[in-house]
Amino acid sequence: MDLKGIYTALVTPFKDAKLDEKAFRNLIEFQLKGGINGVVPCGTTGEAPTLSYEEHEKVIELTVKYVKNKVPVIAGTGSNSTQEAIELTEGAKKLGADFCLLTTPYYNKPSQEGLYQHFKAIAEAVNIPLILYNIPGRTGINMTPETIFRLSRIKNIVGIKEAAGSLTQVSEIYRLTKGTFTILSGDDNLFLPMMSLGAVGVISVLSNIMPKELQSLYKAFLIEKNIRKAMNMHTRLMPLFQGIFVETNPIPIKEALAYMGMIKKEFRLPLCPLSDANSRFIKGLLGEYGLLKKK
């Protein structure tokens, strides 16, 4: 499959402390109608660290079921334990996921050689296309372009979600891999500049609420080659790009979806609702873009 375009990092809706399957189905249908290119369950935005192993499998299973082969499913299966990551990845493959997304191990803080051996072991253990996920702000370790280049030479490691926040790093990945390795932005606000440096898509938080708009931005730049149009879309969306990270993701985007009437405002500890001031801010921001649920 050609990994290009908008891939939504799905939230996991809860109701009375359990997975809200109805809301989850409606969210996926909203994404499909919005023209996204794929969905990503069980990532950071999906509160994967708080899901039990059984819930993790259930979310992936339901995603595959609701998507109905219309777009690829990229299942988050990362862990700071290599063996656990292998088990999660094997499980996702059996459930019908098309790709797996693997974050750099958090808390352990491995060396670059440790990172290489971690991902190499998973790739050798499970025959499914793998996407690396570099997000040092969450994990405490940055995977260097040189390590990413080494990993890109492993057959079933097919791309990276790059969220180090460094355009220089994006350029280096593109240079070292000679443009043959799929780069996806992991930051909504850097999506446009990263496309100018070789990225071909984004794993997006904002597309939970604005799939059509993100798709239009992608098409304006990479398909229509209309840079001015893409710049105007980017700057119009910038307040939202920034606003949905007013507190730790996925708290703001889940509150936004709740204000749109799509999910219940429910989180798993240690995440909790926004402060009153930030909740009002998100509500006001959605109102400016005409996204609030109509009464």
N, C-alpha and C positions, 0 to 999 in steps of 0.2 A: 504494500500500500504506500502511496505517495503522501508523506507527512508534510502537508502544507496547510496553512490557514488557521482557523480559530478552534481551539480545543478548550472546552469549558471545564475548569476545576470545580466539580460539583460539590455543593454543600451537602451535608447529611441532615435532612430534616428529622427532628425528634418530636414526639408527642407523648407526654406522660412517661418520660425517660426511655421510651422505646422508639425504634425506627418508624417513622411515619411513611408507610409504603405508598399511600394515596398521594401525599404531597410530593414524594420523590418521583412517582410516575408523571405527575403533572409538570414537574420541573423539567424532566427529560423531554416531554412532549413540547414544552415551550422552547427548549433548545433546538429541537429538530425543526420546528416551524420557523425558528429564527435563522436557519441556514448554516448552523455551525458545522465544522468538519469532523468533530469527534468529541467524546466526553471522557473525563478523567475522574472516576470514583476513587475514594479512599486515599486522597492526598491530604496535604495539610489543611486545605479548605474544607475537606470532608471530615475533619476532626479524627483522622485515622488513629492517632495515639490513644484515644479514649475508647475505641471500638474493641470489643472482645474479638477473639479469633472467629467465633461463629458469626458475629455481626459483620465482620470484615468480609467473610465469604458471602453472606446474605446480600450485602450492598452490591458486590460485584455480580452476583447471580441475577439480581433484579435489574441492574443496569443492562446486562446482556439481553435479558428478556424484553425490557421496554424499548431498547434501541432497535431490535429486530433486524440486525445486520444493515441498517441504513447508513451508519457511520462507524468508524473504528472505536473500540473501547480500550482506553489506556488505563490499566489498573495500577494503582499505587501499591507496591509490595515491598517498599524499603524497610530496613531495620538496621539497628546498630549491631545486631548479631548476624553474621553471615549465614549461619545455618537457618535461622528463622526467616531471613530474606529468601533463601532457597525454598523453604517450605511454603511461604506465602506466594511465591512466584509459581511454584508447581500447582498450587491450589487455583490460582487465577487462570492458568492455562487450561486446567480441567473444566473450569466454569465457562470457558469460551471467550476470554479476553483476547484481544488482538495484539496488544503490546503490554509491557509492564514498565512502570516508572520507578526508578530506584534512587532514593536520596543517598547522599554521602552519609556514612555512619556518624551519628550524633553522640556527643558526650565522650566517646572513646578517644577522639582526636587522633586517628591513625596518621602515620607518615604517608607520603605520596606513594611509596611502594606498597604500603598496607592498603591504600585505596585501590591501587591497581589489582592487587591479589584478591581483594574482596569482590570486585565486579567481575573479574576473570573467573572466579570460582562459581559465581551465579550463572554466568553465561555458559560455562561448560556443563553445569548441572541441569539446566532447563533450556530446551530448544524452543525459544520464543523470542521475537524481536524485543530488545531492551533499550530503554531510553534512560540515560544518566540524568541525575538531577543535582545541580550544584547550587546550594543556597547557604553560604557561610554564615549569614545572619541568624539562621535557625540552628545550624549544626556545629558552629565553632571551628570549622575547617574549610579552607578553600582548595578545590581541586584545580591544579594548575593546567594551563593549556598544553603543556608537555605531557602530562599524565592523560589528559583527555585524548590527545593525539595517539598515544600508545594504545588506549582502549578502543579507539575508533578502528583499529586494525583487526579487532576481533569481529568475526563475521556477523554475529547476531546482536552486536551493540551498534544500533543504527542512528542514534542521535543523542542530543543533550538538551535538557531544559536548563538554560543558563540564567541564574538569578544572583550573580555576584554583584550586580550593580555597576559593573565596569565595562565601558565600551572598548577600552583597550584590550581587555580579556577576550571579548567577542571577536575583535579583529585578529588576535593571535590564534584563536581556535580556527577561524576561517583560513588564515594564512598557512598554518601548519597542516591542515587537512585538505588544503587546495580546493576548498569549496565542495568537497565530496561528502561531507558529513553534515547531517541535518541539525541545524541550530534553531531551537525554539526559544523565544523570549519567556522568561519566568517573571517578568515585571511588566505590568500593563503600561505604566508610564514611560517605559523604555522601548516599547514595541516598535514604534515608528523609527527611532534612531537605530535600533538593532537591525531592522530590515535593510537599512542603508548600508549595513556592514556585513550582510550575508545571512541573517536570520530569515526564515521562510514562514514563520507562524508564531503563535503565542499560546501558552497554556494560561488561560485568563481567569481571573476572579470576577472582573466586571461583567463578563459575558453571561454570568448567572442572571443578571437583570437587563443587559443590553446586547443580546447576541447579534441582532441585525446590524447594529451600529459598528460593532467590532468587525463583522464580516465586511461591511462597506469600506472601512478603513484599510483592511487588508487588500481588498480588490482594487481600491483607488491607487495604492502604491505599486503592488506587484503585478496586477493584471492589466489595469488601465494605463499604468505608467504616468498617472496624473499627480505629480508631486505636490502641486499647490493645493489640490483638492484634499489630498491626504493630510497635509499640514493643517488645513482649516479644520478637518475632522478631529485631528489629534488635539489641537488647542481647545476646541469646543468641549472635548471630553476630559481635559486635564483636571478640572475641579473634581470630577468623579474619580479619576485615577488616584488622586491624592486623598479624597474624602473617605474612600472605602478602606483606607488604612489609618484612619484617625486613631484607632486602637488596634490591638492585635487581630490579624486575620485568623478566623473568619467571622469575628464578632460583628463588625459593621455590615458586611454583606448579608449576613443572616438577618440582622435587624432591618436592612433595606428590603429584603424579600418578605419579611413579616409586614412591613408597612405597605407593600404591594398586595398583600392578602394571599401570598403564595405558600407560606409556611407559618408555623407557630414560632414565637420568639422563645426558643428553648435551646440551651447549651448543656454541655457536659463539663463539670468541674475538672480542671481548674479554670476553665473559661466561664465567664459570667456576663450578664448584659452590660451594655454601654452605660457610662455615667449619664445622668439626666441631661447634662449640657450637650454631650456628644450625640445622644439619641435625638435631641431636638435639632441638632445640626444636620444629622443624616436625613431626618424627615424634611427639613427645609430644603436641603439639596435635591432630594427626590422631587419635591414640589416644583422646583425651578425647571426640571427636565420633564415635567408632566408624567411622572412615574407612580404617583400615589394612587392607591386603590380608590376608585370612584365610589362615592357613597350613594 
